[in-house]
């Protein structure tokens, strides 16, 4: 599914995920197409921020596209199907 990782710097050179936005309503068979969709959605959100000068407009754009932030990241089991 399309995902956008939002890192934060804890110490110089040390970055950790602050949060991850995901679009759970959309599933892609290939990772490349999910990445392409996330990039396109993020570009659109940046355009909203540029037009309005508001980070909130950027966040609302992503929310309108179906992204959520309260999503658990689960590592797949080695034997689970893709």
Beta strands, then each sheet from edge to edge (+ up, - down):
strand 1: 3-11
strand 2: 14-22
sheet 1: 1+ 2-
end
